[in-house]
């Protein structure tokens, strides 16, 4: 099934941020199905990011490990909508984080 939407997001970050830290939220204003699934489906920076659900309609991308900069990290997220376990649609979020070499 092709993605219903694809969005690109660019985030500047300081080096060695305290963790865990929420970087990005995914949600839907028009909830069609009966459940949503949030997942990391690719990118560079495995082990640095995690996805968690913050409520019924919202997932969060979380920085789970401090990062020494300078660095460029990429993560691809998917939010899938289901109705009775049938996939209705999916939304892809591509997030690029530019980590500064500075901690301030």
C-alpha positions in Angstrom: 0.0 0.0 0.0 1.4 3.4 -1.0 1.8 6.1 1.6 -1.2 8.4 2.0 1.2 11.2 2.9 5.0 11.8 3.2 6.4 14.7 5.2 10.0 16.0 5.7 11.2 17.6 9.0 14.5 19.1 9.9 15.6 19.6 13.5 18.7 21.4 14.9 20.0 19.8 18.2 22.6 20.6 20.7 25.3 18.0 21.4 24.8 15.7 24.4 21.2 16.6 25.1 19.7 15.0 28.3 17.7 12.0 27.5 15.0 10.8 27.0 13.8 13.9 25.1 10.8 14.1 22.8 11.9 15.5 19.4 8.8 15.1 17.3 5.1 14.2 17.6 3.0 12.4 15.0 -0.8 12.4 15.1 -3.9 12.5 13.1 -6.7 15.0 13.3 -9.1 12.7 11.3 -8.9 9.3 13.0 -10.7 6.9 10.5 -9.9 3.4 11.8 -10.0 1.9 15.2 -6.2 1.9 15.9 -2.9 3.5 15.0 0.5 1.9 14.9 3.8 3.9 15.1 7.1 2.5 14.1 10.7 3.4 13.0 11.1 1.9 9.5 14.6 3.1 8.6 17.3 5.7 8.7 20.7 6.3 10.1 21.0 6.5 13.9 19.7 3.2 15.1 19.7 2.9 18.9 19.6 6.7 19.2 15.8 7.0 18.6 12.7 5.3 19.9 9.0 5.7 19.2 6.4 5.7 21.9 2.7 6.3 22.1 1.7 9.4 24.2 -2.1 9.0 23.7 -4.6 7.2 21.5 -3.9 9.4 18.5 -0.3 10.5 19.1 3.1 8.9 18.7 6.4 10.6 19.7 9.9 10.3 18.3 12.2 10.2 21.4 16.0 10.8 21.6 17.0 7.9 23.7 20.8 8.3 23.8 22.9 11.5 23.9 24.7 12.3 20.7 28.1 13.8 20.3 28.2 16.3 17.4 28.7 17.3 14.8 26.5 14.6 13.3 23.6 14.2 10.9 21.0 11.6 11.9 18.1 10.5 9.8 15.0 8.4 10.8 12.0 7.3 8.9 8.8 6.9 10.8 5.5 5.3 9.9 2.0 5.9 11.3 -0.4 3.2 10.1 -4.2 3.4 10.4 -6.1 0.2 10.9 -9.8 -0.8 11.1 -10.4 -4.3 12.4 -6.8 -5.2 11.6 -7.2 -4.1 8.0 -4.7 -1.4 6.9 -6.5 1.8 5.8 -3.5 4.0 5.1 -0.1 4.9 6.2 1.8 8.2 6.7 5.6 8.4 6.4 7.6 11.0 8.3 11.3 11.6 7.3 13.1 13.4 10.1 16.7 14.7 9.8 18.4 15.9 12.9 21.5 18.1 12.6 23.5 17.8 15.8 25.8 20.7 16.7 29.3 20.1 18.0 28.4 22.4 20.9 26.5 21.6 24.1 25.1 25.1 24.4 
